[in-house]
Amino acid sequence: MDKKLNPYNLQHLFSRKKIRKFWLNVHLLLAMMFGFVFVILGLTGSCNVFYSELGELGLPAIANQNQTQPRSLDDIMQTIKAAHPQRTGAWAIVLPGYLSDYLWVEYPKPEETQDELFAPLEILVNPYTGELVKQHFWGRTLISLIYELHADLVMGKISKEMGEIGFKVVCFFGIFLMVSCLSGLYLWWPRGGKLKQAVTIKPHASPERFYFDLHKTTGFYSAIVLLILAFTGFAFSYKDYITPLVQVFSSVKKDHLKNPTLKSTVIEYGQPISIAQAIAVADQVFPGAELRGIGTPEGKDGVYMVAKRQAGETNRKRPRSKVWIDQYSGKVLAVQDPNQFTAGETFMNVLWPLHDGQILGLPGRILWCLVGFAPLVLYVTGILRWLQKRRAKAQHQLKQYAATRRD
């Protein structure tokens, strides 16, 4: 019997066509329902990769870095507290570095934005002069509003509850993006040795062919990064579903990666240690590690938190090597050392550096930023391709109708 007419082969062919048609419909449905959302998240994500740099855009250049020593953090915090005497809670300090020239100081819970999900006061300080160059509440500048659009669709501005819902919704879109990417890869998969054709754009092609080639090549080259973004984005709000899967292979301590709830032993009329002294204590725990951030005590029983970056840490801006210190005695209350993490804890720890490209340094951030434009290209070319097919189908039906009328 001719192999081409083999019933098994015909059955297999029809089955494959049905499977392909199913995934084509899924891919199309996701694009129609959520494609525009993917575009918004992609473009805003591209901006967020360089949040600090964009936040400093237009500010005066930091001068005399080689000739002048930076002001002490204690002096800078005295200046900030004098400018904001009503803010008696904890402050968070992020040091310059990684293309950020200014010292970023945050007050996490200002009274003015207490009804919002997340709207700290951000102050940008010249580390050499101590000048408070710029200050604003989160979401009141274009770049922070773009970030909030990406994080919770700006629903956090309505209320904390709505913001939490918005954050969960955005994270859940990661599932739809993963399905869209995987179904697109299945539809792209070349058969019959046509790999070169599948990964290139045909030169001098018709507009129809150009849109098709641009769609499939963009999807192919951006798929890995988009899958990483989709998975990590989903994991941010749904760690309770990810952690049990990770624990199958390696243990993950509950809340191990969160800041512990610690208190200083209050000494009446005792004088708290300075920021410099707290840093000196942390230097003994992580000698040679780079200082990246400090959290000041909140209230009389609050503690210092000093964040340092050890060699090899993937999170360059906000690393995980942390020391919590009693504000009176200088006693070390807790230590978090990424080098002591289990494989599962290390995996959970790299979710954020994976999401914003820090894991590959500056080249990774640039690549992640570029891939953020891929959903826009895929959305536009996908719609154009869909319209072309609809138009061709309508013309075919019209020709059939005309032929029938002639008969």
N, C-alpha and C positions, 0 to 999 in steps of 0.2 A: 504493500500500500504506500502511496506517495506520502512522504513525511509531512508535507504541507497540509495534507487532508486528514492527518491522524486526529481522531476525535479528542484524544487526550490533549494534543497540542492546541486544538481549537478551544477546548474548555479552559485550558490554562491561559490562553490569550484573552478570552472574554473575561475571565476572573481578574486578570491584571488590569484590564481596561476599567472594570468596575471599581477596583481599588483606587486606581489613579483618578477616576472621576470623583470618587468620594473625597479624596484629599484635596482635589482641585476645588470642590465646593466648600470644604472647610476653610481652605486658604482664602477663597474669595469672600466668604461670610465674615471671617475675622477682619479682613481688610476693610470691608464695608462698614462693619460695626465699630471697630476700634482703631482703624488705620490713622485717623486724624489725631487720636489721642497719642498713638505711638510717635507721630510727628512732633507733637508738642513736647512730650517727654524727652525725645531725642535732642531737639534743639535746645531746650532748657538745660538738659544734662551737659551738652557741649559747653555752655557758659559756666556751669557750676564747677567743671573740672579746673577752671582758672578763677575761682571765686575771689581768692585773696588778691591776685594780680589785678583783676578787673575792679575790685574794691579800692585799690590804690591808684587807679588810672586817673591822671590829671592832677595828682597831688605833687607838691614840690619834691624834687629829687633829694635823697638823703646825702648830705655833704660831709666832707671831712671824716669819712669813715676810717681812713688810715692814720690820720693825725690825732684824732680825739678818741678817748675812751668813752664807751656808753655810760649814761647816767645809771646809777644804781637803781635796782627795782624798788627798793624801799623809798628812795626819794621820789620816784615816779608815782608810786602809789600814794604818797603823802599829797602830791599835787592833785591827783585825781580825787581823793577823798575830800580835799579842801574845796574842789569844784562841785562835789556832790555830797555834802555833809549828811543829807537825809538818807543816803544809801548805806545802811550799816550791815548789810549781809555780806556774803562771800563774793569775791571777785575771781575771775579766771583770766590768767595772763598767758598769751601765746607769743613766744619769742620770734623775732625776724628769722628768715631763712627759707630756703626752697622757693626762691623768686618772690618772697614777701620781704620788703625792706622795712616796713613799720612794725612797731610793737602793737599787737592787738589785745585790748583789754575789754573783757565782757562782764556785764552785771546781769546774771541770768534771769533774775526775777524782779524787774522794775514794777513799781505800783501802776505806772501809766498803762502797762500792757498785760496786767495780771489776768485778764479774761481771755487772752489769746493763748493758743496752744504753745507757741514758741516765738517770743519776740524780745530777746535780750537787748540791752543797751550796748552798742559797740563803739569803742573809742579807739582811734588810731593815734598812736603817740610816736613822735620822733625820738628814737632811742638815745640820741646824742644830746639833744637840747631839752628833752622832757616836755616839749610843747604838745598840747592836745590839738592835733591838726584837724581832726574830723570826728564827729560823733553823731550817732543816729540810732533810732530804734530799728530793729530787724523788720524788714518789710516796707520800710519807708523810703528806701532807695531802689533804683531800678534793678540792680544786680541782686539784691536780697529778695525783692519781689519775684524775680525770675526763679530764684532758688526755691521760694515757698510755693510757687506754681508747680514746680517739679515735685516737691515733697508731699503736698496735700491738696493741690488744686486751689490754693488760697482759702480753703475752708477753715483753716486755723484762725483766720481773721474774724470769723463769725463767732466762734466759741471754742473752748478746749475740746468739748465733746464732738463738735462737727469736725474739728481738725483731726482728731483721732480717727474718725470715720474716713475722712478724706485720705489720710495716710494709709490706712488699711486698703482702701480701694485702689490707690496708686500701686501699692505693693502687689496686690492681687492681679493687676494687669500683667505682671511678670509671667504668670501662667499662660495667658493668651499670647504673649509675645513669643514664649518658648514654643508653643504649638504652631504658631505662624512660621517661625524659623524652621522647625523640623519638617513641617509639611512642605515648605518651599524647597528645602534641600531634597526631599523625596521627589518632588516634581522636576527639580533641576537635574537629578542624577542622570548622567549620560549613559546611553546604551549603544552598543555596536561600535565601540572604539571611537567615539566622537568627543573625547575629552577636550581637545584643543578648541573645538567649536563651542564647547560649553563654557569655557573660561575666557573667551575673547569676544570682542565686538567686531563684527564683519565690516571691513572698510567699504566706503562708498555704497552702503546699503540703503534701501528705501526707508522712509520714516518709520513704517510699521516694523521692519526688521530691526532698526536701530533702537526703538523703544523696548522691544523684546530683549535684545542683547544687553542693553543697559540694565534692565530689570534683573535678569538672571545673573549677570556678572557682579553687580552691586550686592545682590543677595548672597552670592557665594563667598565673596571676599570679606564681607562683614559678618557672616553668620556666627563665627566662633565668638567674636567680641559681643555681638548682640545676645547670644545665649548666656554668656557670662553676666552681662548686665541684667538680663531677665531673671536669672536664678538668684543672683545676689540681691536684686531689688525685692523679689518675693520674700527672701529669707529675712530681711530687716524686720518685717512685721509678723512673720509666721515662723519664728525660730522654734516654737514649740512643736512644729511638725517636722522641721529639719533635724533638730537635735537627736530625737530617738533613732533616726536613720544613721546619723553619724556615730551614735553610741554602739551600734552593731559592730563597728570596726574599732572604735577607740572611745575611752571614757571621756565624758565632758561634765565637769562639776557644775552644779546648778548655780547660776549667777556668778560664776567665777570671773567673768570678764566685766562685771559691773563694779562700780565704785562701792566699797563696803560702807556700812553704817558704823562709824567709829566716833568716839567722843574723847575729848581731852579731860584729864583730871584737873578740875578747876582749883586753882590756888588763890584764895582771897588776897586781894591787893598784890597778886603776882603780876609780873610784867611779862607779856608774851615775847617769845623770841622773834627776831627779825626774819625777813624773807631770806637775807643772806645767810643767816645761821641755819635756817631750814634747808637751804640748798647745800650747805656744807655737810649736813647730816646725810642727805641723799647721795652726796659725792662719795661718802664712805661705803654706801650700799652698792652703788654702781660707779666705781671709779673709772674715769676716762670716758664715760658715756656723755653724749651731748645733751645739754639742758634744753628742753623744748617748751615746758609750760609749768605754771604754778597755780594752784588753787588756794586762796587765802581762807582762814577760818571763818565760819559763820557763827557768830555769837560767842559767848564765853566758853562753851564747851566744844566749839568747832575745832577742826584739825587742818593742818597744812597738807596739801597734796603736791608732790613734786614729780613731774613727768620728765624722763630722760630717754634718749634714743640710743640703744646699744647698736653696735655694728651688725648690719644684716637685717634690722627690723624693716618690714615692708611699709609700715605706716610712718611716713617721714614727717608729716605735719603734727599728728597727735599720737605719738607712740604709746606702747603699753607698759613700758618699764616704769613703774610707779612706786612711790614711797609715801605712806601716810604717817604724819609726825604729830605728836602731842605739842600743842602750841606753847605750853609752859615749860615742860621739862626737856623737850627736844627728843623724847623717846620715840623710837620707831614702833608704830602700832601695827602696821601691815605692809607687806611688800608684794608686788605683782611683777614677776619676772617671766617674760615670754620664753626664755630659754628652758624654763621648767614646765612649760605647757606640754600636755599630751598631744598626740597627733590630731585627735579630734578637736581639742581646744585651739590648736594652731590653725586648723581649717576654719573654725568659726572666727578666729581673730583676723584672718586675711580677707574676710568678706568685703570689708570696706575698702581696703587698698585694691581689691579686685574690681570694685564697682567704679572707682574713679581713676583707675589706671596708675595709681602710685606704685603699685607692685613692680612696674617696669621703669620707674623714675620718670624723668621728663619725656623721653621718647614714648613711654606708655601713655602719659597724659595727652600728648599730642595725637597719638593714634586714637585714643578713646574719644577725644574731641571731634576728630574727623568722622569717626563711625557714627557719632550722634546725628550726622546729616543723612545717613543711609536711609532711615525710615522715610524722610521727605522724598528722596529719589525713588524709593520703592513705591511709595504711595502714588506719586504723580505718574510714573511710568506704568504702574499697575492699572490705574484708572484709564490711561490712554489706551493701553492694550485691550482692556475690557470693552471700551467704546469702539475700538476698531473691529473687534470680533462681533459685537452686536450689529455694527453697520454692515459688515460683510454678510452676516446671517440674514439681515433684513433684505439686502440686495439679492441674495440667493433665493429667498422666498418670493421676492417680486418677480424674478426671472421665471421661476417655476410656475407662478400664477399666470404670467404672460404666455408661457408655452402652453399651458392648459387651455387658455382662452383661444389660442390659435387652432388647437386641435378641435 
